[in-house]
Amino acid sequence: MPQTVRVGTRASTLALTQTGHVADALAALADLAVETVRVRTEGDRVAAPLASLGGTGVFVTALRDALLAGRCDVAVHSLKDLPTQPAPGLTVAAVPPRADARDALCARDGLTLATLPPGARVGTGSPRRAAQLRAARPDLDVVDVRGNVETRLRRVRGLVVTPASDAPPAPDAGAAAAGPRGDLDAVVLAAAGLGRLGRLGTVTQLFDPDLLAPAPGQGALAVEVRTADADAASPLAQALRALDDAPTRRAVVAERAVLARLEAGCAAPVGAWGRFDGAGALVLDAVVCATDGTRVLRRSASGPAPDDAAAHALGVALAQQLVDDGAADLAPLGTSS
């Protein structure tokens, strides 16, 4: 008999799509019977700006509680939503290969950041994106938005968004309060999420990370389980080990080490991007911005990262350089979650 595995997920269309990819991969890697369990999180229930809700854990805590209570056996998270502090009794047992880490502009009339008119209204729910947009184009009106991907896209004037034929119907809690349709000139979203939902056709510009640094972990997924299950000699543990992608894991370990050392929560405009170069070195860029975009601090580091510990050390060292160079004077640090 195959081992039965219950995979916990948020109920948004994007979360269900991501979880479906992971569930299919696990079932293909070992003799597993995979079931999906929907879990409603704090971030799904409340329509307030994310920065006011107490940190990245608003999308994670309920899933972790379900794991610890035995209501599910696996939880799939967007890695950028995962708090940097580990949860006792739980382990991120797999980080699958990363999708595109970049941010994307979805604008009316094919506009780009450079061609948006002065005063254009650009929506984002991310203080990190908002600060970097203001730094690049201080004349823009950056508007805080909530809601799922479809809801945000429909707020762009003249952007045609039709339901994806293969997407399960699952509204996000923030959608009802997300505002009227067609009141924005553009929105900024993660390219990975748009790709997973088949929405890359709405993208008018993919941002180079030198212009808009992504969130630590953006584009990657975290597959979390109870620590005892990760260490067990079971089909699930076997599948998780096969699913884990070492280069992706080490890159996001370094990025998240920057965030943890800076003690930066979701209200801090901090970006980080790690990747391996052709020589096998881990290259890590990080940025800290003033929330109004008037000041930006960018630093880079690189070095060998044969394991997670080395990747973590590189991230800590880069974060320390940012601190030494005045990062705390720019952003609200010391508020990690």
C-alpha positions in Angstrom: 0.0 0.0 0.0 1.3 3.5 -0.8 2.0 5.8 2.1 -0.8 8.4 2.4 0.5 12.0 2.6 -1.8 15.0 3.3 -0.3 18.2 1.9 -1.5 21.4 3.5 -1.9 24.6 1.5 -3.5 28.0 1.5 -6.7 28.1 -0.5 -5.7 30.8 -3.0 -5.5 29.9 -6.7 -1.7 30.5 -6.7 -1.1 28.4 -3.5 -3.2 25.6 -4.8 -1.3 25.6 -8.1 2.1 25.6 -6.4 1.0 22.9 -4.0 -0.3 20.8 -6.9 3.1 21.0 -8.6 4.8 19.8 -5.4 2.2 17.0 -4.7 2.6 15.7 -8.3 6.4 15.7 -7.9 6.3 13.9 -4.6 3.9 11.2 -6.0 6.3 10.7 -9.0 9.3 10.3 -6.8 8.0 7.6 -4.4 5.1 5.3 -3.7 2.7 7.9 -2.2 -1.0 8.6 -2.2 -1.2 12.4 -1.9 -4.2 14.3 -0.6 -4.6 18.1 -0.4 -5.8 19.9 2.8 -6.8 23.5 2.5 -5.9 25.7 5.5 -7.1 29.3 6.0 -4.4 31.6 7.3 -4.4 35.0 9.0 -3.2 36.7 5.8 -6.2 35.2 3.9 -8.7 36.5 6.5 -7.6 40.1 6.9 -7.6 42.7 4.2 -5.3 45.2 6.0 -1.8 46.0 4.5 0.5 43.1 5.1 3.1 45.3 6.7 0.6 46.1 9.5 -0.2 42.5 10.3 2.8 41.6 12.3 5.2 40.0 9.8 5.7 37.4 7.2 4.2 34.7 9.4 0.6 35.8 8.6 0.6 33.3 5.7 2.5 30.5 7.5 1.4 30.1 11.2 -1.9 28.3 10.5 -0.1 25.8 8.2 2.5 25.1 10.8 -0.1 24.7 13.4 -1.9 22.1 11.2 1.4 20.2 10.7 2.1 20.1 14.4 -1.5 19.1 15.2 -1.3 16.2 12.7 -4.0 17.6 10.4 -1.5 17.5 7.5 1.9 15.9 6.9 3.5 18.4 4.5 3.1 22.1 4.1 3.9 24.0 1.0 4.9 27.7 1.4 6.1 30.5 -0.9 9.6 30.7 0.6 9.5 34.5 0.7 6.6 34.2 3.2 8.5 32.0 5.6 9.8 33.6 8.8 13.6 33.4 9.1 13.3 31.8 12.6 12.9 28.0 12.5 9.7 26.5 14.0 10.5 23.9 16.8 9.6 20.4 15.6 9.4 21.4 12.0 12.0 21.2 9.1 12.1 22.6 5.6 12.9 19.2 4.1 12.9 20.3 0.4 13.4 23.4 -1.7 12.5 22.5 -5.3 14.3 24.2 -8.2 13.5 27.9 -8.2 11.4 29.7 -10.8 12.1 33.2 -12.0 13.1 35.3 -9.0 12.4 38.7 -10.7 9.5 41.1 -10.2 7.3 42.0 -13.1 5.5 45.1 -14.2 2.0 44.6 -15.7 1.0 47.9 -17.2 -1.7 49.3 -19.5 -0.9 49.9 -23.1 2.4 47.9 -23.0 4.0 50.6 -20.8 7.3 50.0 -19.0 8.7 51.7 -15.9 10.5 54.2 -18.1 7.5 55.1 -20.2 4.8 55.3 -17.5 3.7 59.0 -17.4 4.4 61.2 -14.5 1.9 60.6 -11.7 1.0 57.1 -12.9 -0.6 55.0 -10.3 1.3 51.8 -9.6 0.0 49.1 -7.2 2.0 46.9 -4.9 1.5 45.4 -1.5 5.2 45.2 -0.8 7.2 47.9 1.0 10.3 46.5 -0.7 8.9 47.0 -4.2 7.3 50.4 -3.2 10.6 51.8 -2.0 12.6 50.7 -5.0 9.9 52.0 -7.4 10.1 55.4 -5.6 13.8 55.3 -5.9 13.7 54.7 -9.6 10.7 56.9 -10.4 9.9 59.4 -7.5 7.2 60.9 -9.7 5.0 57.8 -9.5 2.0 57.4 -7.2 2.7 54.1 -5.5 -0.5 52.6 -4.2 -0.9 49.8 -1.5 -3.0 46.9 -2.8 -4.1 43.6 -1.5 -5.9 40.6 -3.2 -5.0 37.7 -5.3 -3.2 37.9 -8.6 -6.4 38.1 -10.7 -7.8 40.8 -8.5 -4.7 42.9 -8.8 -4.4 42.5 -12.6 -8.0 43.6 -13.0 -7.2 46.9 -11.3 -5.0 47.9 -14.3 -7.0 50.0 -16.7 -7.5 48.3 -20.0 -5.7 45.1 -19.1 -7.8 42.2 -20.2 -7.7 39.3 -17.7 -9.8 36.2 -18.4 -10.0 33.3 -16.0 -7.4 30.6 -16.5 -9.1 27.5 -17.7 -7.0 25.2 -15.5 -7.1 27.3 -12.4 -9.2 26.1 -9.4 -11.7 28.7 -8.2 -10.4 29.9 -4.9 -10.7 33.6 -4.0 -8.2 35.3 -1.8 -9.5 37.0 1.3 -8.1 40.4 0.4 -9.9 40.4 -2.9 -13.1 41.8 -1.7 -11.4 44.9 -0.3 -8.9 45.3 -3.0 -10.6 48.3 -4.6 -12.3 49.1 -7.9 -11.4 47.8 -11.3 -9.3 49.9 -13.7 -8.1 52.5 -11.2 -4.4 51.8 -11.7 -1.9 52.2 -14.5 0.2 49.2 -13.5 0.8 46.6 -10.8 4.1 44.9 -9.8 3.9 41.2 -9.1 6.3 38.2 -8.8 7.2 36.8 -12.2 7.2 33.3 -10.7 3.6 33.5 -9.6 2.5 34.9 -12.9 4.3 32.1 -14.7 2.7 29.4 -12.5 -0.7 30.8 -13.2 -0.1 31.2 -16.9 -0.3 35.0 -16.7 3.1 36.0 -18.2 1.2 37.5 -21.2 0.2 40.4 -18.9 3.9 41.3 -18.2 5.2 44.5 -19.9 8.6 44.5 -18.2 10.6 42.0 -16.2 12.8 44.0 -13.8 16.5 43.4 -13.7 17.4 42.6 -10.1 19.9 45.5 -10.2 16.9 47.8 -10.6 14.4 46.0 -8.4 16.0 43.5 -6.0 13.7 40.6 -5.3 12.6 39.5 -1.9 14.7 36.8 -0.2 13.4 33.5 -1.3 11.3 34.9 -4.1 10.4 32.4 -6.8 11.2 29.4 -4.5 9.0 27.1 -2.6 9.6 25.6 0.9 8.3 22.1 1.6 8.0 21.8 5.4 7.4 18.7 7.5 7.6 17.5 11.0 11.3 16.9 11.8 10.7 13.3 12.8 9.1 12.6 9.4 12.0 14.3 7.5 14.5 11.9 9.3 12.4 8.8 8.9 13.1 5.9 6.5 9.9 6.3 4.6 8.7 6.9 1.0 7.9 10.5 1.9 11.4 11.2 3.3 12.9 9.6 0.2 10.8 11.8 -2.1 11.7 14.9 -0.2 15.4 14.3 -0.5 15.0 13.7 -4.2 12.9 16.9 -4.6 15.4 19.2 -2.8 17.6 21.2 -5.2 21.0 22.1 -3.5 21.8 25.2 -5.6 18.4 26.7 -4.9 18.5 25.8 -1.2 22.0 27.4 -0.8 21.0 30.6 -2.6 17.9 31.1 -0.5 19.8 30.2 2.7 22.2 33.1 1.9 19.4 35.5 1.1 17.5 34.6 4.3 20.7 35.0 6.3 20.8 38.6 5.2 17.2 39.1 6.3 17.8 37.4 9.6 21.0 39.3 10.4 19.3 42.6 9.6 16.4 41.5 11.8 14.1 42.7 9.0 10.5 41.8 8.8 8.0 42.4 6.0 7.8 46.1 6.8 11.5 46.6 5.9 12.4 47.4 2.3 15.1 44.7 2.0 15.9 42.7 -1.1 18.4 39.9 -1.7 19.3 37.7 -4.7 21.7 34.8 -4.7 22.8 32.7 -7.7 25.8 30.5 -8.7 28.1 31.8 -11.4 29.8 29.7 -14.1 32.8 29.1 -11.8 30.6 27.6 -9.0 30.8 30.6 -6.7 27.7 31.9 -4.9 27.1 35.5 -5.9 24.9 37.5 -3.5 23.4 41.0 -3.9 21.4 42.8 -1.3 19.7 46.2 -1.0 18.2 48.2 1.8 16.1 51.3 1.0 14.5 54.2 2.8 10.8 53.6 2.7 10.3 56.8 0.6 13.0 55.7 -1.9 15.2 58.7 -1.2 18.2 56.6 -0.2 19.3 53.1 -1.4 22.2 51.0 -0.1 23.4 48.1 -2.3 26.2 45.7 -1.6 27.4 42.4 -3.1 29.5 39.5 -2.0 30.6 36.2 -3.5 32.4 33.0 -2.5 32.4 29.2 -2.4 29.2 27.7 -0.9 29.7 23.9 -0.8 27.0 23.6 1.8 24.3 25.4 3.7 26.6 26.6 6.4 28.9 28.3 4.0 26.0 30.0 2.2 24.6 31.2 5.5 28.0 32.6 6.5 28.2 34.6 3.2 24.7 36.1 3.9 25.6 37.1 7.4 28.9 38.7 6.2 27.0 40.7 3.6 24.4 41.8 6.1 27.1 42.9 8.5 28.6 45.0 5.7 25.2 46.7 5.2 24.9 47.4 8.9 28.4 48.8 9.0 27.6 51.1 6.1 24.5 52.5 7.7 21.5 50.2 6.8 19.8 50.9 10.1 19.6 54.6 9.3 17.6 53.8 6.1 15.1 51.2 7.1 13.0 49.9 10.1 15.3 47.1 11.1 15.2 45.1 14.3 11.6 44.0 13.5 12.1 40.5 12.2 9.4 37.8 12.5 
